[in-house]
């Protein structure tokens, strides 16, 4: 998977991971992939809702130890 941009939100709690992702997506082109690394367990649910609300595709979600990895495709 070709990631175009990565945002590190480790240590940040809701709503900061979503806000940082939103800002990054605004700077990207349609079809590009954004990877967000978070430590907030609530981010799993938050990114699912964010993708539905904004029309961006949630391509993948993974849990790696204490980290939650979200990959979004810019609409």
C-alpha positions, 0 to 999 in steps of 0.5 A: 500500500502506497501511503502518501502522508502520515500523521502521528497522533500518539498521546493525543485524545479525542478529538485531536486525532480526527482534527489532525487527520481532517487538516491533513486530508484537506492538503491532499489530492483525491485518491491519496492515502493518509495513515494516522497512528493513534494511541486513543482506543476511542479513535477506532470508533471515531475514524469509522464515524468520521469516514461515514460523515465525510465520504472519505474511505476508511481503507484499513484499521489495525491494532498494533500493541498500544497503537491504532493505525487508520488508513483513509483514502481522500475522496 
